Amino acid sequence: MIEMVLCDLCKKRKAVIKIRYAGLNLCKECLSKFVEQKVMLSLKRTGVLGKLSGKYLIIALSGGKDSINATYIMHKLSQEYDFKMKAVFVDEGIGEYSKQRRAIVMDLCKKLGIEYRIVSMKEEMGISTPEAVSILVKSRSSIKPCSVCGVFRRYLLNKVALDENADYVVTGHNLDDEVQTFIMSLIRGDIRSIAREACSLGYENDVPKLVSRIKPLYLVYERESLVYFITHGFKRISLSCPYARFSMRYVIREMINDLEYRRPGMKYRILALKERLGKSIRETVLSSVEMRHCKICGMPSSRDICRACELKELLVKLSQNYKGIYTK
């Protein structure tokens, strides 16, 4: 007979998760407090918490566990800190995967009483993710599906935030995402990205037309976010993105999870390194970067043409050999 493990904090309810790096078994209720306290800590560290009153936030709600958790928690905080929020779902056009997520987003927003907006990548960018992937595969391009989809989604979220005159864009990036991004930047030798990724260091974005971002789950492990999601009974989709396995992030994720298993707390230590390195090089690296506006769309960019427009032009050229898949 398996003995029931009690929560180490309340000492009375059944534990639903073991936090190995902290040596804690937590029940549903204590896990909720644990995660939400981390969110509060993250918002306080960035200096954002005291500035939220009267602000307008755009929530990047993809329908995945992390964006749902971020939306739910920020909705709770909106009642206490008096700020307005609207959810935005970017429909990449990935068949049933996008349809299921869209339905979940609409259902959650209706239950919470949150306004939402659906943005079609096909309509806004002239191409869906599957169409972009088809062009890249046929042309044997080295560009990965996630690179195109990620750039377009970030571009559209910023565009919507500008259209809505929002003060912040809220994303569901968790601690694992931040660590993975840091390792990927190191592998690529992308010092500029490391310098820009100073979310937890209290820097405010002062670039015109680039809406500042908030990452409530910055200090929350992906596993903690998953159990929070499950124990709150949120609806989840039955499919995963068909292109995720082609990303470098997929490989990095497995590697870091293995390190964390062998050395609990490793992700925290990597995150701390990311912050120290970002803080030490930020002024030097970014002072040499001249921010300008894209000659095509007018969005902020460190180059004459932003990455989104650069990818659009590339896809147009490549598609000319394949019966004009691209419509813009």
Secondary structure, 3 states (H helix, E strand, C coil): CCCCCECCCCCCCECCEEECCCCEEECHHHHHHHHHHHHHHHHHHCCCHHHCCCCEEEEECCCCHHHHHHHHHHHHHHHHHCCEEEEEEEECCCHHHHHHHHHHHHHHHHHHCCEEEEEEHHHHHCCCHHHHHHHHHHCCCCCCHHHHHHHHHHHHHHHHHHHCCCCEEECCCCHHHHHHHHHHHHHHCCHHHHHHCCHHHCCCCCCCCCCEEECCCCCCCHHHHHHHHHHCCCCCCCCCCCCHHHCHHHHHHHHHHHHHHHCCCHHHHHHHHHHHHHHHHHHHHHHCCCCEECCCCCCEECCCCCHHHHHHHHHHHHHCCCCCCCCC
